[in-house]
Amino acid sequence: MGKIILRLDRVMADRKMSLNELSEKVGVSNVNLSKMKTGKISAIRFSTLEAICEVLQCQPGDILEYDPNAVNETEE
């Protein structure tokens, strides 16, 4: 089974936006956004995803990617 990979760090770099700036604009803590950047989350609320996409002017597919060949840590 594959894995969902978060590309938030790449989109933020493309937009030249810091974690602190995104946190302030989205209304999500730095800690939670940092976990998203590093892929250390198992779920995301649609309202949070919508806010991130609005601030970064991107589509959910710019942030989320499915890799059918990646292995989840729980499968190892």
Secondary structure by P-SEA (a helix, b strand, c coil): cbbbbbaaaaaaaaacccaaaaaaaacccaaaaaaaaacccccccaaaaaaaaaaacccccccbbbbccccccccc
